[in-house]
């Protein structure tokens, strides 16, 4: 069994600990990453993604817990060992490029080799070779200000690779790039993983990037909340240890459910899907509550989806104290949550009934819920793209692209963050209407 290249053990990062402005960035993070994996750390802004990446790089010290690179704790490394880690074992790629404006591109690429004492001729030879590979050799004598964003990021990747590290850490590397340049950079990282066998760890908040990964680590509020595996590169012994955890991953759970649906009546399929629906709907709607409050709420939500209780009963049970068999929420939260669930279920039912106004109703629901101020043309395009998604003629990623794309480019023209929220709402409604 090959040894892990990175081990993160109960890592916690707390800024300004003990002060009035204390901020907990990471809570009890434990991960194991093996050689040649492409791992994406995914989640919204402020969830702790970058703090985790910087902890792996050694740029951020843990408050508690440990990070080991090839079996050695970063916290216990000598100054020389830490220097070698950053010079030869880890390459960093940042969103902001961090090129030095006063030296040319070739000198920027070769910079890490200077600190290793490599001769100028050898540095230049290695730099030119990498620049030729990434189609930027013609820019060797130019300065960073003369390059496009995509070219700058390729320079940054070449610089990160100049000392041939085994691990590449990339923090939102395409956040400042147009879509074409972003795709080129992501393809370069994928090539480095598949051909050069580099271990890639990429941080992103963009769901479109997830297709490049072998494994996706989902984060929220400083916690790892789930893991998705697309291509298993970990040893069999390692994956068997985490089997039960992976069974809880929603995507795998749904695949297993779908595999068992053959030959079943629609009503039987719906019965099998209810626990999955409850978990997804709860995850979609809930802010942080303690485990027992969430567990009880999920149980009542299943009862509601099974139609064993009605909406008012659901609300009252959420409000009931834990000691009395309820979920221990307060009345305001219970009523608000129950109302939100009812609105979503109502939209799902309209789509399930396949009424002619289903798309119109969903479009109006989204406009009202997200307070969208749309022109008549934007409303028409929103209805059109929803119709395509509901007919499964486009997928989730394409839906987000069309919502986010400007009107002049043929899209709906929503703000990127709003588009992401709309997509999540549509996907949960589509799941709930399935039976």
Beta strands, then each sheet from edge to edge (+ up, - down):
strand 1: 4-15
strand 2: 23-34
strand 3: 38-42
strand 4: 64-69
strand 5: 72-73
strand 6: 90-94
strand 7: 167-171
strand 8: 199-204
strand 9: 215-220
strand 10: 223-229
sheet 1: 2+ 1- 4+ 5-
sheet 2: 6+ 7+ 8+ 3+ 9+ 10-
end
